[in-house]
Amino acid sequence: MMAIFGAILPRFAILVGWWNDQASWSAAFGSDVLLLGGFLFFPWTTLIYAFVQPNGLDVLNIVFLALAFLLDLGTWGVGFFAGREQVSGYRGT
């Protein structure tokens, strides 16, 4: 349940934010393709970048971006490790 909530929450926030103010989202990312890629593959990083970009990227904002990126990578890693036992050729140590 938490994994589903964690996967849906940032995408929902991105959609709501984009729906309410499309101009600022376009200004932050410069390209709809970049925004769509972030929405699909790195939603937490995309969401945090949209929040910190108008203030500039100082050290604290970069720390938040790095944490969001690690959260996104962790989401991808959990999916990999959860499915590894279902692969017939996998042999754990």
Secondary structure in CASP SS format (residue, H / E / C, confidence):
PFRMAT SS
TARGET T0000
AUTHOR 0000-0000-0000
METHOD secondary structure of the structure
MODEL  1
M C 1.00
M H 1.00
A H 1.00
I H 1.00
F H 1.00
G H 1.00
A H 1.00
I H 1.00
L H 1.00
P H 1.00
R H 1.00
F H 1.00
A H 1.00
I H 1.00
L H 1.00
V H 1.00
G H 1.00
W H 1.00
W H 1.00
N H 1.00
D C 1.00
Q H 1.00
A H 1.00
S H 1.00
W H 1.00
S H 1.00
A H 1.00
A H 1.00
F H 1.00
G C 1.00
S C 1.00
D H 1.00
V H 1.00
L H 1.00
L H 1.00
L H 1.00
G H 1.00
G H 1.00
F H 1.00
L H 1.00
F H 1.00
F C 1.00
P H 1.00
W H 1.00
T H 1.00
T H 1.00
L H 1.00
I H 1.00
Y H 1.00
A H 1.00
F H 1.00
V H 1.00
Q H 1.00
P H 1.00
N H 1.00
G C 1.00
L C 1.00
D C 1.00
V H 1.00
L H 1.00
N H 1.00
I H 1.00
V H 1.00
F H 1.00
L H 1.00
A H 1.00
L H 1.00
A H 1.00
F H 1.00
L H 1.00
L H 1.00
D H 1.00
L H 1.00
G H 1.00
T H 1.00
W H 1.00
G H 1.00
V H 1.00
G H 1.00
F H 1.00
F H 1.00
A H 1.00
G H 1.00
R H 1.00
E H 1.00
Q H 1.00
V C 1.00
S C 1.00
G C 1.00
Y C 1.00
R C 1.00
G C 1.00
T C 1.00
END
